[in-house]
């Protein structure tokens, strides 16, 4: 959306809108923890492919965090300057808005952030399918949602390259499906860890009766010569 639509609406949202973006950003950043701990949770710390994918996934979270935090540290002063400024100031803010949106939003947060997290998801799904460390359906589903999520790149490229193929539902379906897949991954890992930590069930078999030694017969009396 252009600056004359977004910025006045942002000012109207007030401080609560800024704090909403702040909470959204750092809530998403929590994803960094399970991404980094996943190789250990799967018992595959020495897997070089999974280790490389972990760095890719962690980087994607940081890039997306930058994209979210624009709405906390960059957009508010731009919005205030736009609303309070004259025509010249608004033209300058409009240019600044477009530049920060394309760089921090479209490039870092959406293009690179999404591509890297899709790469992490695809790699993890392939590891699951090849190693069977988790249920097979989780790997298949991960590949499917990643493919749908990848289609959203057309919408992002269209902001810089007019005529790029766009599927309007790709972003909604891809991000929602990916989020559900992450939730399913967490549930499977949690159930796996709980199952591994349960004590072995006690045996209900009837114990064998104790063996009582048979009494020895009395020793025969010694025969005198």
SULFEN-V176797 format. One record per backbone hydrogen bond with DSSP energy under -1.0 kcal/mol. CO is the residue of the C=O (numbers start at 1). NH is the residue of the N-H. If there is no record, write none. Layout:
# SULFEN-V176797
co=CO nh=NH
co=CO nh=NH
This chain:
# SULFEN-V176797
co=2 nh=5
co=2 nh=6
co=3 nh=7
co=6 nh=10
co=7 nh=11
co=8 nh=12
co=9 nh=13
co=14 nh=18
co=15 nh=19
co=16 nh=20
co=17 nh=21
co=18 nh=22
co=19 nh=23
co=20 nh=24
co=21 nh=25
co=22 nh=26
co=23 nh=27
co=24 nh=28
co=25 nh=29
co=28 nh=31
co=29 nh=32
co=30 nh=33
co=31 nh=35
co=32 nh=36
co=33 nh=37
co=34 nh=38
co=37 nh=41
co=38 nh=42
co=39 nh=44
co=44 nh=47
co=47 nh=51
co=48 nh=52
co=49 nh=53
co=50 nh=54
co=51 nh=55
co=52 nh=56
co=53 nh=57
co=54 nh=58
co=55 nh=59
co=56 nh=60
co=57 nh=61
co=58 nh=62
co=59 nh=63
co=60 nh=64
co=61 nh=65
co=62 nh=66
co=63 nh=67
co=64 nh=68
co=65 nh=69
co=68 nh=71
co=69 nh=72
co=69 nh=73
co=70 nh=74
co=70 nh=75
co=74 nh=78
co=75 nh=79
co=76 nh=80
co=77 nh=81
co=78 nh=82
co=79 nh=83
co=80 nh=84
co=81 nh=85
co=86 nh=90
co=87 nh=91
co=88 nh=92
co=89 nh=93
co=90 nh=94
co=91 nh=95
co=92 nh=96
co=93 nh=97
co=94 nh=98
co=95 nh=99
co=96 nh=100
co=97 nh=101
co=98 nh=102
co=99 nh=103
co=100 nh=104
co=101 nh=106
co=102 nh=107
co=103 nh=108
co=104 nh=109
co=105 nh=110
co=106 nh=111
co=107 nh=112
co=108 nh=113
co=110 nh=114
co=111 nh=115
co=112 nh=116
co=113 nh=117
co=114 nh=118
co=115 nh=119
co=116 nh=120
co=117 nh=121
co=118 nh=122
co=119 nh=123
co=120 nh=124
co=121 nh=125
co=122 nh=126
co=123 nh=127
co=124 nh=128
co=125 nh=129
co=126 nh=130
co=127 nh=131
co=128 nh=132
co=135 nh=138
co=136 nh=140
co=137 nh=141
co=138 nh=142
co=139 nh=143
co=140 nh=144
co=141 nh=145
co=142 nh=146
co=143 nh=147
co=144 nh=148
co=145 nh=149
co=146 nh=150
co=149 nh=152
co=150 nh=153
co=151 nh=154
co=152 nh=156
co=153 nh=157
co=154 nh=158
co=156 nh=159
co=157 nh=160
co=157 nh=161
co=161 nh=164
co=167 nh=170
co=169 nh=173
co=170 nh=174
co=171 nh=175
co=172 nh=176
co=173 nh=177
co=174 nh=178
co=175 nh=179
co=176 nh=180
co=177 nh=181
co=178 nh=182
co=179 nh=183
co=180 nh=184
co=181 nh=185
co=182 nh=186
co=183 nh=187
co=184 nh=188
co=185 nh=189
co=186 nh=190
co=187 nh=191
co=188 nh=192
co=189 nh=193
co=190 nh=194
co=191 nh=195
co=192 nh=196
co=193 nh=197
